[in-house]
Amino acid sequence: MEKFYIKGGTTLNGEVKVSTAKNAILPILAGAILCDGVVTLNNCSKYSDVNYMVKILTELGAVCKFQDDVLTINSSVADKFYISDEYTKKVRSSIFMLGPLVARFKQAKVAYPGGCNIGTRPIDLHIKGLQSLNVKIEEKHGYIYCDAKNISSGEVHLDFPSVGATENIIMASVFCKGVTKIYNAAKEPEIEDLQNFINAMGGKVKGAGTSTIEIEGVKKLHSVNYTPIPDRIITGTYLIACAVTGGKVCLTNTNHLHNTALISKLKQSGCKLQLKNDKIIIEVGHKLKSIPKIETLPYPGFPTDLQSQMLTLQTICKGTSVIIENLFETRFKIYTELTKMGANIIIKDRMALINGVKSLYGANVTAPDLRSGAGLVIAGMCAEGYTTINDIYHIDRGYLNIENDFNCLGADIKRIEG
């Protein structure tokens, strides 16, 4: 198993380009099954989750080919509606395949998804949404069986604005005669990107980014050349990293409007930020103030995917901070590892109380999940001495060679064999 070996005490300076969003690419890859032609995706970063989704598409019979960072997918030859647990247990985004499969084949058999263990993430909202479209569903033997021969347009009322359920219902509705409406839809930028992707193929989706989305059914979708949006979570991670280490960093290929909640908190802490078109410049030259309260919420609130990284920042800020995690009940797994590095954190249920310390120190730690792993990389860069991070395969799920980006900015991170 590979590890990161980090020499701490470095300051980040320079410019780095943000990769394309993992959470935009994954539903788009699932949506490629809907295309009666060839999908060409530009700037398609080869995250490990993306590689697994490509393998799933191949298992379904699609022909996929990477040339540098351009991925072409010919799904017109896809002829299977069954996904085994070989890949679904490794990547939670496999659940996105339900909607496209029932839309195209009028049936689906998908093993229960895996991925990061950050708390209960029930798929009941996906299932209820599909049932609202007259899809019959059975759950047995670790599989989800869908019979969609009578699928029809309808109204879907989500009990919670689930990103995955919203995306699944959009894709399931693409070929339904009439208009489907999703109420209490999630508003994340990645959903708007999925809408734009489907519409670029000839679909008729509107309202993404609001709480009500409408999908008017079409007969088929045609070939498309598409570039997904930049990754707002990578953007946020790199901004927080500079806030922790100090220095001046310019991020390019990003959209500051997708990170307004984080930017507001960083300014509150004392960071200087400049927002210029597709660039964000952050400058930090002194110890930052703790942010009294941070609460994760659905978009456009503070993202749960940046909570671990922000918790790392609070450990070395002056003062006391409270972080409330409203989305996933076990997303404080980074706590144990940061405590090994000298952090002063108290966890009670879904709340973390962080008292800032003068500095962290290097230790041998383990990444328990994707975003905690990113938070530990940030901690290692500012800690005194050397830090070893184990199980970095978690980090590779959502960051493309994160050590290369940080090393270009002045960090000292080595990827070593375990």
C-alpha positions in Angstrom: 0.0 0.0 0.0 1.3 3.5 -0.8 1.8 6.2 1.8 2.6 9.9 1.9 5.7 11.0 3.7 5.5 14.7 4.4 8.0 17.2 5.7 6.1 19.9 7.6 6.7 23.6 8.1 6.5 24.6 4.4 4.7 27.6 3.1 2.6 27.4 -0.1 3.2 29.9 -2.9 2.6 29.9 -6.6 -0.2 29.0 -9.1 -2.0 25.7 -9.7 -4.8 24.6 -12.1 -7.9 23.0 -10.5 -8.9 19.7 -12.0 -12.4 18.8 -13.4 -14.9 18.0 -10.7 -15.1 14.3 -9.7 -18.7 14.8 -8.5 -19.6 16.2 -11.9 -17.9 13.6 -14.0 -19.4 10.6 -12.2 -23.1 11.3 -13.0 -22.2 12.4 -16.5 -20.5 9.1 -17.0 -23.6 7.3 -15.9 -25.7 9.6 -18.2 -23.5 8.6 -21.2 -25.6 5.3 -21.3 -28.5 7.5 -22.5 -26.6 8.6 -25.6 -27.4 7.1 -28.9 -23.9 8.0 -30.2 -20.5 9.0 -28.9 -19.9 11.1 -25.8 -16.5 13.0 -25.7 -15.5 14.4 -22.3 -12.6 16.9 -22.2 -10.4 17.5 -19.2 -11.6 14.2 -17.7 -9.4 13.7 -14.7 -8.5 10.0 -14.0 -9.6 9.8 -10.4 -9.8 6.2 -9.2 -13.6 6.6 -8.8 -13.7 7.7 -12.5 -11.7 4.7 -13.5 -14.1 2.4 -11.7 -17.1 4.0 -13.4 -15.4 3.5 -16.8 -15.0 -0.1 -15.9 -18.7 -0.3 -15.1 -19.6 1.2 -18.5 -17.3 -1.3 -20.2 -19.0 -4.1 -18.2 -22.4 -2.8 -19.6 -21.0 -3.2 -23.2 -20.0 0.4 -23.9 -16.7 1.1 -25.6 -14.5 3.6 -23.7 -11.2 5.0 -24.6 -8.9 7.5 -22.9 -6.4 9.6 -24.9 -4.6 11.8 -22.5 -7.4 13.6 -20.6 -10.0 13.1 -23.3 -12.5 10.2 -22.7 -14.7 8.9 -25.5 -17.7 6.7 -24.7 -19.7 4.8 -27.4 -22.7 3.6 -25.5 -24.8 2.9 -28.6 -23.4 -0.7 -28.4 -24.1 -1.2 -24.7 -26.4 -4.2 -24.3 -26.4 -5.1 -20.6 -28.4 -3.8 -17.6 -26.7 -5.7 -14.9 -23.8 -4.4 -12.6 -22.1 -6.9 -10.3 -20.6 -6.0 -6.9 -17.1 -6.3 -8.2 -17.1 -2.5 -8.9 -20.1 -1.2 -7.0 -18.6 -2.1 -3.7 -15.7 0.2 -4.5 -17.5 3.2 -5.8 -20.7 4.6 -4.4 -21.5 6.5 -7.6 -22.5 3.2 -9.2 -25.9 3.9 -7.8 -26.2 6.7 -10.4 -26.5 3.9 -13.0 -30.0 3.0 -11.9 -31.7 6.0 -13.6 -30.0 5.7 -16.9 -30.4 1.9 -17.1 -34.2 2.0 -16.4 -34.5 4.9 -18.9 -32.7 3.0 -21.7 -33.4 -0.7 -21.1 -36.5 -0.4 -19.0 -34.9 -2.7 -16.4 -31.9 -2.8 -14.2 -30.1 -5.0 -11.7 -27.5 -3.2 -9.6 -25.5 -4.4 -6.6 -25.6 -2.2 -3.5 -23.0 0.6 -3.7 -19.9 1.0 -1.5 -17.4 3.8 -1.2 -16.3 5.9 1.8 -17.8 4.9 5.1 -18.7 8.3 6.4 -22.1 7.4 7.9 -25.5 6.1 6.8 -26.3 7.1 3.2 -29.6 5.3 2.5 -30.7 4.9 -1.1 -34.4 5.0 -0.1 -34.7 8.5 -1.7 -33.5 7.1 -5.0 -35.9 4.2 -4.8 -38.9 6.3 -3.8 -38.1 8.7 -6.6 -38.1 5.9 -9.2 -41.3 4.4 -7.8 -42.9 7.8 -8.3 -42.2 7.3 -12.0 -44.0 3.9 -11.9 -40.9 1.8 -11.6 -41.3 -1.5 -9.7 -38.4 -2.2 -7.4 -37.3 -5.2 -5.4 -34.4 -5.4 -3.0 -33.0 -8.9 -2.4 -29.8 -10.8 -2.1 -27.7 -7.6 -2.1 -29.2 -6.3 -5.4 -31.7 -3.8 -6.5 -34.0 -5.0 -9.2 -35.9 -2.5 -11.3 -38.8 -3.2 -13.7 -39.5 0.0 -15.7 -41.6 -1.3 -18.6 -44.4 1.0 -17.4 -42.2 3.9 -16.5 -44.0 7.3 -16.9 -43.5 10.9 -16.2 -44.8 12.2 -12.8 -44.1 14.4 -9.8 -41.4 13.5 -7.3 -41.2 15.1 -3.9 -37.9 14.5 -2.1 -38.0 14.3 1.7 -34.4 15.6 1.6 -32.5 17.4 -1.2 -30.3 14.4 -2.0 -27.8 15.1 -4.8 -27.7 11.5 -6.0 -31.4 11.0 -5.9 -32.0 14.2 -7.8 -29.5 13.2 -10.5 -30.9 9.7 -10.8 -34.5 10.9 -11.2 -33.4 13.4 -13.9 -31.7 10.7 -15.9 -34.5 8.2 -15.4 -37.0 10.8 -16.8 -35.2 11.8 -19.9 -37.2 9.5 -22.2 -40.5 9.6 -20.4 -43.4 11.0 -22.4 -44.6 14.3 -20.8 -43.1 16.4 -18.1 -41.6 15.1 -14.8 -41.2 17.6 -11.9 -38.8 17.1 -9.0 -39.6 19.2 -5.9 -37.1 19.9 -3.1 -34.4 19.0 -5.5 -30.7 19.4 -4.5 -29.1 22.6 -5.9 -25.4 21.7 -6.3 -23.5 23.0 -9.3 -22.8 19.4 -10.4 -26.6 19.0 -10.9 -26.7 22.0 -13.1 -23.7 20.5 -15.0 -25.6 17.3 -15.5 -28.5 19.3 -16.9 -26.3 21.1 -19.3 -24.7 17.8 -20.4 -28.1 16.2 -21.1 -29.4 19.3 -22.9 -26.2 19.4 -25.1 -27.3 15.9 -26.3 -30.8 17.2 -27.1 -32.5 16.7 -23.8 -35.0 19.1 -22.2 -34.2 19.7 -18.6 -34.6 23.0 -16.8 -34.5 24.4 -13.3 -31.3 22.8 -12.1 -29.8 25.0 -9.4 -33.2 25.6 -7.9 -35.5 23.5 -5.7 -37.8 22.6 -8.7 -36.5 20.8 -11.8 -38.6 19.9 -14.8 -37.7 17.2 -17.4 -39.6 17.0 -20.6 -39.2 13.7 -22.3 -37.5 13.3 -25.6 -37.2 10.3 -27.9 -33.4 10.0 -28.1 -30.1 11.8 -27.3 -27.3 12.5 -29.8 -23.5 12.6 -29.7 -21.9 15.4 -27.7 -18.4 17.0 -27.0 -18.5 18.3 -23.4 -16.3 19.7 -20.7 -17.4 19.3 -17.1 -17.0 22.0 -14.5 -14.0 22.5 -12.3 -13.9 20.8 -8.9 -15.2 23.1 -6.1 -14.0 20.7 -3.4 -10.5 20.6 -4.7 -10.6 24.4 -4.9 -11.8 24.6 -1.3 -9.1 22.1 -0.2 -6.3 24.1 -1.7 -7.6 27.4 -0.3 -7.8 25.8 3.2 -4.3 24.4 2.7 -2.9 27.9 2.0 -4.8 29.2 5.0 -3.1 26.6 7.2 0.4 26.9 5.9 0.5 30.6 5.0 1.7 32.1 1.7 0.1 33.3 -1.5 -1.6 30.9 -4.0 -3.4 31.5 -7.2 -5.9 28.9 -8.3 -6.9 28.9 -12.0 -9.7 27.0 -13.8 -12.2 27.6 -10.9 -15.5 29.3 -10.2 -15.6 31.3 -7.0 -19.4 31.4 -7.1 -19.4 27.6 -6.3 -17.4 28.3 -3.0 -19.2 31.3 -1.5 -19.8 29.7 1.8 -16.1 28.7 2.3 -14.8 32.1 1.0 -17.0 33.9 3.5 -15.6 31.8 6.4 -12.0 32.2 5.2 -12.4 36.0 5.1 -13.9 35.9 8.6 -10.8 34.0 9.7 -8.5 36.7 8.4 -7.5 35.5 4.9 -7.2 38.0 2.0 -8.9 36.8 -1.1 -9.2 38.2 -4.7 -11.8 36.8 -7.0 -11.0 37.3 -10.7 -13.1 35.5 -13.4 -11.8 31.9 -13.3 -9.1 32.7 -10.7 -9.0 32.9 -6.9 -6.0 34.3 -5.2 -5.5 33.7 -1.4 -2.9 35.4 0.8 -2.2 34.5 4.4 0.7 36.1 6.3 -0.3 35.8 10.0 -2.0 33.4 12.4 -5.7 33.2 11.7 -8.7 33.6 14.1 -10.9 30.7 14.9 -14.4 30.8 13.3 -16.8 30.5 16.2 -19.4 28.3 14.4 -19.3 26.2 11.2 -22.4 24.2 10.3 -22.5 21.9 7.3 -25.7 22.2 5.1 -26.9 21.3 1.7 -25.7 23.6 -1.1 -25.3 26.6 -1.0 -24.5 26.1 2.6 -21.1 25.0 3.9 -20.2 21.7 2.2 -19.7 18.6 4.2 -17.0 17.6 1.8 -14.9 20.5 3.2 -15.6 19.9 6.9 -12.6 17.7 7.6 -10.2 20.2 5.9 -11.8 23.1 7.8 -11.5 21.2 11.1 -7.8 20.9 10.4 -7.6 24.7 9.9 -9.4 25.3 13.2 -6.9 23.2 15.1 -4.1 25.8 14.6 -6.3 29.0 14.7 -6.3 31.3 17.7 -9.4 30.7 19.8 -12.2 28.1 19.9 -14.5 26.8 17.2 -17.5 24.6 17.0 -18.3 22.5 14.0 -21.7 20.9 13.5 -22.0 18.1 11.0 -25.6 17.8 9.8 -25.3 15.5 6.9 -23.1 12.4 7.9 -23.0 11.1 11.5 -19.5 9.6 11.3 -17.7 12.4 9.4 -15.4 13.2 12.4 -13.1 10.3 11.9 -10.2 12.6 11.3 -10.5 13.6 15.0 -8.5 10.5 16.2 -5.7 11.1 13.7 -5.4 14.9 14.3 -5.3 14.2 18.1 -2.2 12.1 17.4 -0.7 15.3 15.9 -1.4 17.4 19.0 -4.8 18.8 18.1 -7.2 19.7 21.0 -10.6 18.4 19.8 -13.7 17.2 21.7 -16.4 15.2 19.9 -20.0 14.9 21.1 -22.5 13.3 18.7 -22.4 15.5 15.6 -20.5 18.4 17.1 -16.8 19.1 17.4 -15.3 21.6 19.8 -11.8 22.7 18.7 -9.4 24.7 20.8 -6.6 26.0 18.7 -3.1 25.0 19.6 0.2 26.7 18.8 1.2 24.1 16.3 0.8 20.5 15.3 3.5 17.9 15.2 4.3 15.1 12.8 3.0 11.6 13.5 2.1 8.3 11.8 -1.6 8.6 10.8 -4.1 6.8 8.6 -6.6 8.3 6.2 -10.0 6.9 7.2 -11.9 8.3 4.2 -11.4 10.6 1.2 -11.9 14.1 2.8 -10.3 13.2 6.1 -7.3 12.1 4.1 -7.1 15.5 2.4 -7.4 17.1 5.8 -4.4 15.0 7.1 -2.3 16.1 4.1 -3.0 19.7 5.0 -2.1 19.0 8.7 1.1 17.3 7.7 2.3 20.3 5.6 2.0 22.6 8.6 3.1 20.2 11.3 6.6 20.2 13.0 8.7 17.3 11.7 7.6 14.5 9.5 4.1 12.9 9.0 3.3 9.6 7.4 -0.2 9.0 6.0 -1.3 5.5 5.4 -4.2 4.2 3.2 -3.9 7.1 0.7 -6.0 5.2 -1.8 -8.9 7.0 -0.2 -7.4 10.3 -1.2 -6.8 9.2 -4.8 -10.6 8.7 -5.1 -11.1 12.5 -5.3 -7.7 14.1 -5.9 -5.5 13.5 -8.9 -1.9 13.2 -7.6 -2.5 15.7 -4.8 1.1 15.6 -3.9 2.2 17.0 -7.3 0.0 20.0 -7.0 1.2 20.8 -3.5 4.8 20.1 -4.3 4.6 22.6 -7.2 3.5 25.2 -4.6 6.5 24.5 -2.3 5.4 21.5 -0.2 7.6 18.5 0.5 5.4 15.4 0.0 6.7 12.0 -1.2 4.5 9.0 -2.3 6.3 5.9 -1.1 5.5 2.2 -1.0 4.2 0.9 2.2 
